[in-house]
């Protein structure tokens, strides 16, 4: 298990499929958009559910509700949008792994 995945498990409390999915979403977004973990509010995550995956996005992307860069719209959909305010780019990730890069 990688160190960053261990950090996600420690934050979430246990390992589960939802956490792994969120971890993979975050890793893919970071790779495709060439992102680092957000120090302040430069990366935004919009989650269309309140599943375990959201915890992995918080850890990996540095997004939290208190800073306003973690937005949860609980539509019950397994869909995530990651935005870079500096790059003016966005990436939508859906369960079918259909990725859309905007910017």
C-alpha positions as CSV (number, residue, x, y, z in Angstrom):
1,X,0.0,0.0,0.0
2,X,1.4,3.4,-1.0
3,X,1.9,6.1,1.6
4,X,-0.7,8.4,0.1
5,X,-3.3,5.5,0.2
6,X,-2.3,4.8,3.8
7,X,-3.1,8.5,4.6
8,X,-6.5,8.1,3.0
9,X,-7.2,5.0,5.1
10,X,-6.1,6.7,8.3
11,X,-8.3,9.7,7.6
12,X,-11.3,7.6,6.6
13,X,-10.9,4.9,9.3
14,X,-10.9,1.8,7.1
15,X,-10.2,0.6,3.6
16,X,-13.2,0.1,1.4
17,X,-14.2,0.1,-2.3
18,X,-15.5,3.7,-2.2
19,X,-12.3,5.0,-0.7
20,X,-10.3,3.2,-3.3
21,X,-12.5,4.7,-6.0
22,X,-12.0,8.2,-4.7
23,X,-8.3,7.6,-4.4
24,X,-8.1,6.5,-8.1
25,X,-10.3,9.5,-9.1
26,X,-7.9,11.9,-7.3
27,X,-4.8,10.2,-8.7
28,X,-6.1,10.3,-12.3
29,X,-7.1,14.0,-12.0
30,X,-3.7,14.9,-10.5
31,X,-2.0,13.1,-13.4
32,X,-4.1,14.4,-16.3
33,X,-4.2,18.0,-15.0
34,X,-0.7,18.0,-13.6
35,X,-1.9,19.0,-10.2
36,X,-0.3,18.9,-6.8
37,X,-2.2,18.8,-3.5
38,X,-4.0,22.1,-2.9
39,X,-2.2,24.3,-0.3
40,X,-5.1,26.8,-0.2
41,X,-8.0,26.9,-2.6
42,X,-6.4,26.5,-6.0
43,X,-8.0,23.0,-6.5
44,X,-11.7,22.5,-6.2
45,X,-13.6,19.2,-6.0
46,X,-17.3,19.0,-6.7
47,X,-18.8,15.6,-5.6
48,X,-22.3,14.5,-6.6
49,X,-22.6,12.2,-3.6
50,X,-21.5,11.9,0.0
51,X,-19.8,8.5,-0.3
52,X,-16.5,7.3,1.1
53,X,-14.8,8.5,-2.1
54,X,-15.1,12.1,-0.9
55,X,-12.7,11.4,2.0
56,X,-10.0,10.3,-0.4
57,X,-10.5,13.4,-2.5
58,X,-10.0,15.5,0.6
59,X,-6.8,13.8,1.5
60,X,-5.3,13.6,-2.0
61,X,-6.4,17.0,-3.4
62,X,-6.4,19.1,-0.2
63,X,-10.1,20.0,-0.6
64,X,-12.2,20.8,2.5
65,X,-15.7,22.3,2.9
66,X,-14.4,24.9,5.3
67,X,-12.2,26.5,2.6
68,X,-15.0,26.3,0.1
69,X,-13.0,24.1,-2.3
70,X,-15.0,20.9,-1.5
71,X,-18.5,21.1,-2.7
72,X,-20.9,18.3,-2.1
73,X,-24.1,18.2,-4.3
74,X,-25.7,15.0,-3.1
75,X,-27.5,13.9,-6.2
76,X,-26.6,10.3,-5.5
77,X,-24.4,10.1,-8.6
78,X,-20.9,8.6,-8.6
79,X,-19.6,11.7,-10.5
80,X,-16.8,14.0,-9.6
81,X,-15.5,17.3,-11.1
82,X,-12.0,18.5,-10.2
83,X,-11.1,22.1,-11.1
84,X,-7.9,24.1,-11.1
85,X,-8.5,27.7,-10.5
86,X,-5.0,28.7,-11.6
87,X,-5.0,26.7,-14.8
88,X,-8.7,27.4,-15.5
89,X,-9.2,23.7,-16.3
90,X,-11.7,21.1,-15.2
91,X,-12.0,17.4,-15.3
92,X,-15.2,15.4,-14.9
93,X,-14.9,11.7,-13.9
94,X,-17.9,9.3,-14.1
95,X,-18.1,5.6,-13.1
96,X,-17.6,4.5,-16.7
97,X,-14.2,6.1,-16.6
98,X,-15.3,8.5,-19.3
99,X,-13.1,11.5,-18.7
100,X,-13.8,15.0,-19.9
101,X,-11.0,17.6,-19.7
102,X,-12.2,21.2,-20.1
103,X,-10.1,24.3,-20.3
